[in-house]
Amino acid sequence: MKASEWKDFLATWTREMAARKTRNPNERRELNAVHGLGFAGATEDQIRAAEARLGVSLPPSYLEFLRATNGLLQPFSYVAACGGDFWPAADLDWFAVRNGEWIDAAVMACDRVIVGGGSRDRKLLVPPASLTALPHAEVVDGLARVPEPS
């Protein structure tokens, strides 16, 4: 999407979120009269600085998003780990820099767990306690959802 399309989409989304009835116990954020839940767009210098700091070229649609709004607030004052505010260009960083390795607390109750990815030869069977030895590892309660019995 181009920056103008992002602005149109975000204006519509903000209006709909503001009008939505909800049981969310958290406080709604105040809407900015000009930018809704967003901000003035990032400058080209801010975008170039973020790309240089990260050592990557940001995807075209995300560049246009930043040009439309340099960050975006979620509609409520608190959003769980699966959501959160969109950072402005100056605050963009790699997930691993802001977050350690997250391990669901339920995993720690297992005798062994399989870790790895891709093909079978890329996986290991390890005791869960070994995961906490990873740098910045954090055990988090309720990270994964246990399926309801059918």
KOLKOLZA-512497 format. One record per residue: residue number from 1; residue in three letters; chain; x, y, z of N, C-alpha, C in turn. Coordinates in pm, whole numbers, plus 50000, padded with zeros to 5 digits. Layout:
N
[node NUM; 'ALA'; 'A'; [X; Y; Z]; [X; Y; Z]; [X; Y; Z]]
...
This chain:
150
[node 1; 'MET'; 'A'; [50084; 49882; 50000]; [50000; 50000; 50000]; [50088; 50124; 50000]]
[node 2; 'LYS'; 'A'; [50042; 50226; 49936]; [50111; 50355; 49936]; [50074; 50430; 50065]]
[node 3; 'ALA'; 'A'; [50154; 50531; 50101]; [50130; 50607; 50223]; [49988; 50664; 50227]]
[node 4; 'SER'; 'A'; [49939; 50714; 50114]; [49804; 50771; 50111]; [49698; 50664; 50140]]
[node 5; 'GLU'; 'A'; [49722; 50542; 50091]; [49628; 50432; 50119]; [49635; 50390; 50265]]
[node 6; 'TRP'; 'A'; [49755; 50391; 50323]; [49769; 50362; 50466]; [49691; 50466; 50546]]
[node 7; 'LYS'; 'A'; [49703; 50593; 50511]; [49634; 50700; 50585]; [49482; 50679; 50579]]
[node 8; 'ASP'; 'A'; [49430; 50646; 50461]; [49286; 50621; 50447]; [49244; 50500; 50532]]
[node 9; 'PHE'; 'A'; [49321; 50392; 50521]; [49290; 50271; 50599]; [49293; 50300; 50749]]
[node 10; 'LEU'; 'A'; [49399; 50368; 50796]; [49413; 50395; 50938]; [49305; 50489; 50989]]
[node 11; 'ALA'; 'A'; [49262; 50585; 50908]; [49153; 50675; 50948]; [49024; 50595; 50968]]
[node 12; 'THR'; 'A'; [48996; 50505; 50874]; [48876; 50421; 50885]; [48886; 50328; 51005]]
[node 13; 'TRP'; 'A'; [49001; 50263; 51022]; [49022; 50171; 51134]; [49006; 50243; 51267]]
[node 14; 'THR'; 'A'; [49064; 50364; 51278]; [49055; 50441; 51402]; [48910; 50475; 51434]]
[node 15; 'ARG'; 'A'; [48835; 50520; 51334]; [48693; 50553; 51357]; [48616; 50430; 51404]]
[node 16; 'GLU'; 'A'; [48639; 50317; 51338]; [48568; 50194; 51375]; [48607; 50146; 51514]]
[node 17; 'MET'; 'A'; [48734; 50155; 51549]; [48778; 50113; 51683]; [48720; 50205; 51790]]
[node 18; 'ALA'; 'A'; [48713; 50334; 51761]; [48660; 50430; 51859]; [48511; 50406; 51883]]
[node 19; 'ALA'; 'A'; [48440; 50362; 51781]; [48295; 50340; 51792]; [48259; 50202; 51847]]
[node 20; 'ARG'; 'A'; [48353; 50110; 51845]; [48326; 49971; 51883]; [48292; 49958; 52031]]
[node 21; 'LYS'; 'A'; [48187; 49885; 52059]; [48151; 49850; 52196]; [48238; 49731; 52236]]
[node 22; 'THR'; 'A'; [48288; 49734; 52357]; [48378; 49627; 52399]; [48365; 49601; 52548]]
[node 23; 'ARG'; 'A'; [48407; 49485; 52588]; [48415; 49453; 52731]; [48558; 49461; 52780]]
[node 24; 'ASN'; 'A'; [48647; 49517; 52699]; [48787; 49529; 52736]; [48797; 49614; 52863]]
[node 25; 'PRO'; 'A'; [48859; 49560; 52971]; [48866; 49635; 53097]; [48969; 49747; 53097]]
[node 26; 'ASN'; 'A'; [49053; 49752; 52997]; [49158; 49854; 52992]; [49102; 49984; 52937]]
[node 27; 'GLU'; 'A'; [49167; 50092; 52973]; [49120; 50224; 52929]; [49146; 50245; 52781]]
[node 28; 'ARG'; 'A'; [49046; 50307; 52715]; [49067; 50346; 52575]; [49166; 50461; 52573]]
[node 29; 'ARG'; 'A'; [49247; 50465; 52470]; [49339; 50576; 52453]; [49265; 50691; 52386]]
[node 30; 'GLU'; 'A'; [49307; 50811; 52419]; [49249; 50929; 52357]; [49294; 50939; 52212]]
[node 31; 'LEU'; 'A'; [49202; 50977; 52123]; [49236; 50994; 51982]; [49291; 51134; 51959]]
[node 32; 'ASN'; 'A'; [49400; 51144; 51887]; [49454; 51271; 51845]; [49363; 51325; 51736]]
[node 33; 'ALA'; 'A'; [49326; 51451; 51745]; [49231; 51509; 51649]; [49280; 51501; 51505]]
[node 34; 'VAL'; 'A'; [49411; 51505; 51483]; [49466; 51504; 51348]; [49503; 51363; 51304]]
[node 35; 'HIS'; 'A'; [49569; 51287; 51392]; [49627; 51159; 51351]; [49559; 51037; 51411]]
[node 36; 'GLY'; 'A'; [49450; 51054; 51485]; [49383; 50939; 51546]; [49475; 50871; 51646]]
[node 37; 'LEU'; 'A'; [49506; 50744; 51622]; [49598; 50669; 51708]; [49740; 50671; 51653]]
[node 38; 'GLY'; 'A'; [49760; 50741; 51542]; [49890; 50748; 51479]; [49960; 50880; 51504]]
[node 39; 'PHE'; 'A'; [50059; 50906; 51424]; [50142; 51025; 51438]; [50173; 51079; 51299]]
[node 40; 'ALA'; 'A'; [50238; 51192; 51294]; [50285; 51243; 51165]; [50380; 51139; 51106]]
[node 41; 'GLY'; 'A'; [50383; 51129; 50975]; [50468; 51030; 50910]; [50616; 51052; 50936]]
[node 42; 'ALA'; 'A'; [50693; 50944; 50926]; [50838; 50951; 50943]; [50899; 51026; 50825]]
[node 43; 'THR'; 'A'; [51006; 51096; 50852]; [51079; 51163; 50744]; [51170; 51061; 50675]]
[node 44; 'GLU'; 'A'; [51215; 51096; 50556]; [51307; 51007; 50484]; [51436; 50988; 50563]]
[node 45; 'ASP'; 'A'; [51481; 51094; 50632]; [51603; 51082; 50713]; [51581; 50984; 50828]]
[node 46; 'GLN'; 'A'; [51464; 50987; 50893]; [51435; 50893; 51002]; [51431; 50749; 50950]]
[node 47; 'ILE'; 'A'; [51372; 50731; 50834]; [51364; 50596; 50775]; [51503; 50546; 50738]]
[node 48; 'ARG'; 'A'; [51584; 50630; 50671]; [51720; 50591; 50633]; [51804; 50558; 50756]]
[node 49; 'ALA'; 'A'; [51787; 50636; 50863]; [51863; 50610; 50987]; [51825; 50475; 51046]]
[node 50; 'ALA'; 'A'; [51696; 50441; 51045]; [51650; 50312; 51098]; [51708; 50198; 51015]]
[node 51; 'GLU'; 'A'; [51703; 50210; 50883]; [51757; 50105; 50796]; [51907; 50088; 50817]]
[node 52; 'ALA'; 'A'; [51978; 50200; 50832]; [52123; 50193; 50852]; [52155; 50127; 50986]]
[node 53; 'ARG'; 'A'; [52082; 50164; 51090]; [52105; 50107; 51223]; [52078; 49957; 51224]]
[node 54; 'LEU'; 'A'; [51972; 49913; 51154]; [51935; 49772; 51149]; [52015; 49693; 51046]]
[node 55; 'GLY'; 'A'; [52074; 49764; 50951]; [52153; 49697; 50847]; [52068; 49625; 50743]]
[node 56; 'VAL'; 'A'; [51945; 49673; 50723]; [51854; 49611; 50626]; [51776; 49720; 50553]]
[node 57; 'SER'; 'A'; [51716; 49680; 50440]; [51618; 49765; 50372]; [51481; 49719; 50419]]
[node 58; 'LEU'; 'A'; [51402; 49811; 50467]; [51267; 49775; 50513]; [51179; 49744; 50393]]
[node 59; 'PRO'; 'A'; [51081; 49655; 50410]; [50991; 49620; 50299]; [50913; 49742; 50250]]
[node 60; 'PRO'; 'A'; [50883; 49748; 50121]; [50815; 49865; 50064]; [50685; 49904; 50136]]
[node 61; 'SER'; 'A'; [50601; 49807; 50169]; [50475; 49842; 50234]; [50498; 49900; 50373]]
[node 62; 'TYR'; 'A'; [50600; 49849; 50443]; [50630; 49902; 50576]; [50688; 50043; 50566]]
[node 63; 'LEU'; 'A'; [50768; 50069; 50462]; [50819; 50204; 50438]; [50702; 50301; 50421]]
[node 64; 'GLU'; 'A'; [50603; 50258; 50342]; [50486; 50343; 50318]; [50406; 50362; 50447]]
[node 65; 'PHE'; 'A'; [50397; 50257; 50528]; [50330; 50268; 50658]; [50399; 50375; 50743]]
[node 66; 'LEU'; 'A'; [50533; 50371; 50751]; [50606; 50470; 50830]; [50590; 50610; 50773]]
[node 67; 'ARG'; 'A'; [50580; 50621; 50642]; [50557; 50752; 50580]; [50418; 50806; 50614]]
[node 68; 'ALA'; 'A'; [50324; 50713; 50635]; [50188; 50754; 50670]; [50176; 50787; 50819]]
[node 69; 'THR'; 'A'; [50240; 50706; 50903]; [50236; 50729; 51048]; [50363; 50673; 51109]]
[node 70; 'ASN'; 'A'; [50435; 50757; 51179]; [50561; 50716; 51241]; [50530; 50654; 51377]]
[node 71; 'GLY'; 'A'; [50474; 50533; 51372]; [50429; 50463; 51493]; [50278; 50464; 51499]]
[node 72; 'LEU'; 'A'; [50223; 50375; 51579]; [50078; 50366; 51591]; [50045; 50307; 51727]]
[node 73; 'LEU'; 'A'; [49955; 50373; 51798]; [49911; 50322; 51927]; [49798; 50222; 51908]]
[node 74; 'GLN'; 'A'; [49794; 50122; 51991]; [49678; 50033; 51995]; [49566; 50110; 52064]]
[node 75; 'PRO'; 'A'; [49441; 50071; 52042]; [49330; 50149; 52095]; [49314; 50144; 52247]]
[node 76; 'PHE'; 'A'; [49378; 50048; 52313]; [49364; 50039; 52458]; [49498; 50058; 52526]]
[node 77; 'SER'; 'A'; [49495; 50094; 52653]; [49616; 50128; 52728]; [49708; 50009; 52749]]
[node 78; 'TYR'; 'A'; [49658; 49888; 52740]; [49739; 49770; 52760]; [49705; 49669; 52653]]
[node 79; 'VAL'; 'A'; [49806; 49616; 52588]; [49787; 49511; 52489]; [49887; 49401; 52522]]
[node 80; 'ALA'; 'A'; [49839; 49278; 52526]; [49924; 49164; 52564]; [50040; 49145; 52469]]
[node 81; 'ALA'; 'A'; [50129; 49051; 52502]; [50251; 49027; 52424]; [50223; 49000; 52276]]
[node 82; 'CYS'; 'A'; [50105; 48952; 52243]; [50074; 48921; 52103]; [50044; 49048; 52023]]
[node 83; 'GLY'; 'A'; [50037; 49161; 52087]; [50008; 49285; 52017]; [50105; 49393; 52058]]
[node 84; 'GLY'; 'A'; [50055; 49506; 52089]; [50139; 49617; 52132]; [50140; 49727; 52029]]
[node 85; 'ASP'; 'A'; [50198; 49839; 52070]; [50206; 49953; 51980]; [50309; 49928; 51870]]
[node 86; 'PHE'; 'A'; [50292; 49996; 51758]; [50389; 49992; 51650]; [50492; 50101; 51677]]
[node 87; 'TRP'; 'A'; [50618; 50065; 51676]; [50723; 50159; 51712]; [50749; 50261; 51602]]
[node 88; 'PRO'; 'A'; [50789; 50382; 51641]; [50834; 50479; 51542]; [50970; 50438; 51487]]
[node 89; 'ALA'; 'A'; [51010; 50494; 51376]; [51134; 50456; 51308]; [51254; 50460; 51402]]
[node 90; 'ALA'; 'A'; [51263; 50559; 51488]; [51378; 50573; 51578]; [51386; 50460; 51680]]
[node 91; 'ASP'; 'A'; [51276; 50393; 51708]; [51273; 50286; 51809]; [51272; 50146; 51751]]
[node 92; 'LEU'; 'A'; [51271; 50133; 51617]; [51268; 49999; 51556]; [51390; 49920; 51599]]
[node 93; 'ASP'; 'A'; [51368; 49794; 51631]; [51479; 49707; 51667]; [51440; 49564; 51640]]
[node 94; 'TRP'; 'A'; [51537; 49475; 51646]; [51513; 49334; 51626]; [51437; 49278; 51745]]
[node 95; 'PHE'; 'A'; [51348; 49181; 51721]; [51271; 49119; 51827]; [51362; 49067; 51938]]
[node 96; 'ALA'; 'A'; [51469; 48999; 51900]; [51558; 48938; 52000]; [51629; 49041; 52087]]
[node 97; 'VAL'; 'A'; [51642; 49164; 52039]; [51704; 49268; 52120]; [51610; 49311; 52231]]
[node 98; 'ARG'; 'A'; [51482; 49324; 52199]; [51384; 49369; 52298]; [51326; 49254; 52380]]
[node 99; 'ASN'; 'A'; [51336; 49134; 52330]; [51275; 49018; 52396]; [51374; 48904; 52398]]
[node 100; 'GLY'; 'A'; [51388; 48841; 52512]; [51473; 48723; 52520]; [51403; 48603; 52458]]
[node 101; 'GLU'; 'A'; [51458; 48488; 52478]; [51393; 48365; 52435]; [51278; 48339; 52531]]
[node 102; 'TRP'; 'A'; [51156; 48333; 52480]; [51039; 48309; 52564]; [51009; 48161; 52567]]
[node 103; 'ILE'; 'A'; [50988; 48109; 52688]; [50958; 47967; 52707]; [50829; 47960; 52788]]
[node 104; 'ASP'; 'A'; [50729; 47891; 52736]; [50604; 47877; 52810]; [50630; 47796; 52936]]
[node 105; 'ALA'; 'A'; [50574; 47841; 53047]; [50594; 47773; 53175]; [50550; 47627; 53169]]
[node 106; 'ALA'; 'A'; [50448; 47595; 53089]; [50400; 47457; 53078]; [50507; 47365; 53020]]
[node 107; 'VAL'; 'A'; [50596; 47419; 52940]; [50704; 47339; 52881]; [50796; 47285; 52990]]
[node 108; 'MET'; 'A'; [50812; 47363; 53096]; [50904; 47324; 53202]; [50857; 47199; 53277]]
[node 109; 'ALA'; 'A'; [50728; 47166; 53265]; [50674; 47046; 53331]; [50697; 46919; 53249]]
[node 110; 'CYS'; 'A'; [50744; 46932; 53127]; [50767; 46815; 53039]; [50900; 46748; 53076]]
[node 111; 'ASP'; 'A'; [50908; 46618; 53045]; [51034; 46545; 53065]; [51137; 46586; 52961]]
[node 112; 'ARG'; 'A'; [51091; 46595; 52834]; [51178; 46632; 52723]; [51096; 46712; 52623]]
[node 113; 'VAL'; 'A'; [51165; 46796; 52548]; [51099; 46874; 52442]; [51183; 46868; 52316]]
[node 114; 'ILE'; 'A'; [51117; 46884; 52203]; [51185; 46887; 52074]; [51204; 47034; 52037]]
[node 115; 'VAL'; 'A'; [51327; 47070; 52004]; [51355; 47206; 51960]; [51423; 47199; 51823]]
[node 116; 'GLY'; 'A'; [51408; 47305; 51747]; [51469; 47310; 51615]; [51366; 47346; 51511]]
[node 117; 'GLY'; 'A'; [51403; 47336; 51387]; [51311; 47370; 51280]; [51350; 47302; 51152]]
[node 118; 'GLY'; 'A'; [51262; 47309; 51057]; [51289; 47250; 50926]; [51281; 47099; 50929]]
[node 119; 'SER'; 'A'; [51377; 47035; 50866]; [51373; 46889; 50851]; [51409; 46819; 50983]]
[node 120; 'ARG'; 'A'; [51386; 46688; 50985]; [51409; 46610; 51107]; [51552; 46615; 51156]]
[node 121; 'ASP'; 'A'; [51645; 46630; 51065]; [51786; 46632; 51108]; [51825; 46767; 51171]]
[node 122; 'ARG'; 'A'; [51732; 46857; 51183]; [51757; 46989; 51243]; [51690; 47002; 51380]]
[node 123; 'LYS'; 'A'; [51652; 46893; 51441]; [51581; 46896; 51568]; [51661; 46822; 51675]]
[node 124; 'LEU'; 'A'; [51641; 46867; 51800]; [51706; 46805; 51914]; [51599; 46770; 52018]]
[node 125; 'LEU'; 'A'; [51620; 46663; 52092]; [51535; 46625; 52204]; [51614; 46660; 52329]]
[node 126; 'VAL'; 'A'; [51563; 46756; 52407]; [51639; 46806; 52522]; [51551; 46816; 52646]]
[node 127; 'PRO'; 'A'; [51612; 46815; 52764]; [51534; 46844; 52884]; [51498; 46993; 52885]]
[node 128; 'PRO'; 'A'; [51379; 47031; 52928]; [51339; 47172; 52922]; [51428; 47265; 53004]]
[node 129; 'ALA'; 'A'; [51488; 47214; 53110]; [51576; 47299; 53191]; [51692; 47353; 53109]]
[node 130; 'SER'; 'A'; [51733; 47282; 53005]; [51844; 47329; 52922]; [51808; 47457; 52846]]
[node 131; 'LEU'; 'A'; [51678; 47479; 52823]; [51634; 47599; 52753]; [51659; 47725; 52834]]
[node 132; 'THR'; 'A'; [51651; 47713; 52966]; [51670; 47831; 53050]; [51817; 47875; 53054]]
[node 133; 'ALA'; 'A'; [51907; 47791; 53001]; [52048; 47829; 52994]; [52077; 47922; 52876]]
[node 134; 'LEU'; 'A'; [51979; 47937; 52785]; [51997; 48027; 52671]; [52010; 48170; 52721]]
[node 135; 'PRO'; 'A'; [52092; 48252; 52655]; [52103; 48392; 52697]; [51967; 48461; 52688]]
[node 136; 'HIS'; 'A'; [51933; 48534; 52790]; [51810; 48614; 52795]; [51683; 48529; 52797]]
[node 137; 'ALA'; 'A'; [51694; 48400; 52833]; [51575; 48314; 52837]; [51483; 48359; 52949]]
[node 138; 'GLU'; 'A'; [51354; 48350; 52923]; [51254; 48390; 53023]; [51138; 48291; 53016]]
[node 139; 'VAL'; 'A'; [51102; 48237; 53132]; [50986; 48148; 53141]; [50864; 48237; 53162]]
[node 140; 'VAL'; 'A'; [50762; 48219; 53077]; [50643; 48304; 53077]; [50520; 48219; 53099]]
[node 141; 'ASP'; 'A'; [50440; 48253; 53199]; [50314; 48182; 53224]; [50213; 48214; 53116]]
[node 142; 'GLY'; 'A'; [50145; 48112; 53066]; [50032; 48131; 52973]; [50070; 48180; 52835]]
[node 143; 'LEU'; 'A'; [50194; 48162; 52794]; [50235; 48207; 52661]; [50163; 48130; 52551]]
[node 144; 'ALA'; 'A'; [50154; 47998; 52566]; [50083; 47914; 52469]; [49945; 47882; 52522]]
[node 145; 'ARG'; 'A'; [49856; 47856; 52433]; [49720; 47819; 52472]; [49706; 47669; 52464]]
[node 146; 'VAL'; 'A'; [49648; 47613; 52569]; [49621; 47469; 52570]; [49485; 47449; 52506]]
[node 147; 'PRO'; 'A'; [49474; 47362; 52404]; [49345; 47342; 52338]; [49242; 47284; 52436]]
[node 148; 'GLU'; 'A'; [49120; 47330; 52420]; [49009; 47276; 52500]; [48979; 47136; 52453]]
[node 149; 'PRO'; 'A'; [48948; 47044; 52546]; [48911; 46909; 52504]; [48782; 46914; 52422]]
[node 150; 'SER'; 'A'; [48776; 46831; 52318]; [48655; 46834; 52232]; [48557; 46727; 52271]]
